[in-house]
Amino acid sequence: QVQLMQSGAEVKKPGSSVKVSCKASGGTFSSYAISWVRQAPGQGLEWMGGIIPIFGTTNYAQKFQGRVTITADESTSTAYMELSSLRSEDTAVYYCAREATGGSNFFDYWGQGTLVTVSS
Amino acid sequence: DIQMTQSPSSLSASVGDRVIITCRASQSIGSYLNWYQQKPGKAPKLLIYAASSLQSGVPSRFSGSGSGTDFTLTISSLQPEDFATYYCQQSYSIPWTFGQGTKVEVK
């Protein structure tokens, strides 16, 4: 059974950075893409970007280009999402999700979410 | 970016009702359309992928249809555990984008 375990909640000051981790177990980590999706309070889902660990290739949503960095460590089956220059609008729950394919690319396993609060 | 528009944004229904949620893409996306269910405080759960394929373990009362720009998610007989918010998501082109969500509430 695939599980994605994320790091704990964070409180950050505006202008700082946050790095959230996502450790995979129970599956083949490297051959699946891992995406990061965020959800602001009371709002919908927003894809930020993703990585294919075996290739190290990344894709980012234009909105986050230059502020987000997604990396992966195959040795520990862990993916990371770092968001810089934080502002209050970045307060959200951040999810990692495994991206599978089968006629479509879809997120079949999700982490439990990490609440990032940006406040002065 | 491909815009995904769901309707309605919310609906009220009773147990046993047939519920239909629609999702429209701003351009043709073939069958690159997925549906998720989300309950408060929980991560989304995959229901349907590739427009009409039922994810393993998901009850057969959920079904999906459509292609091109217009898609539907149907719950044939609403159960108490189905009250939640539903999202569509396109995977035709990056950035992957989601609909704004449809909240299914108790009537």
Boltz contact constraints between the chains, C-beta under 6 A:
constraints:
  - contact:
      token1: [A, 44]
      token2: [B, 98]
      max_distance: 6.0
  - contact:
      token1: [A, 44]
      token2: [B, 100]
      max_distance: 6.0
  - contact:
      token1: [A, 44]
      token2: [B, 101]
      max_distance: 6.0
  - contact:
      token1: [A, 45]
      token2: [B, 87]
      max_distance: 6.0
  - contact:
      token1: [A, 45]
      token2: [B, 98]
      max_distance: 6.0
  - contact:
      token1: [A, 47]
      token2: [B, 95]
      max_distance: 6.0
  - contact:
      token1: [A, 47]
      token2: [B, 96]
      max_distance: 6.0
  - contact:
      token1: [A, 59]
      token2: [B, 94]
      max_distance: 6.0
  - contact:
      token1: [A, 61]
      token2: [B, 95]
      max_distance: 6.0
  - contact:
      token1: [A, 95]
      token2: [B, 43]
      max_distance: 6.0
  - contact:
      token1: [A, 103]
      token2: [B, 50]
      max_distance: 6.0
  - contact:
      token1: [A, 104]
      token2: [B, 32]
      max_distance: 6.0
  - contact:
      token1: [A, 104]
      token2: [B, 34]
      max_distance: 6.0
  - contact:
      token1: [A, 104]
      token2: [B, 49]
      max_distance: 6.0
  - contact:
      token1: [A, 104]
      token2: [B, 50]
      max_distance: 6.0
  - contact:
      token1: [A, 104]
      token2: [B, 91]
      max_distance: 6.0
  - contact:
      token1: [A, 105]
      token2: [B, 91]
      max_distance: 6.0
  - contact:
      token1: [A, 106]
      token2: [B, 34]
      max_distance: 6.0
  - contact:
      token1: [A, 106]
      token2: [B, 46]
      max_distance: 6.0
  - contact:
      token1: [A, 106]
      token2: [B, 49]
      max_distance: 6.0
  - contact:
      token1: [A, 108]
      token2: [B, 46]
      max_distance: 6.0
  - contact:
      token1: [A, 110]
      token2: [B, 43]
      max_distance: 6.0
  - contact:
      token1: [A, 113]
      token2: [B, 43]
      max_distance: 6.0
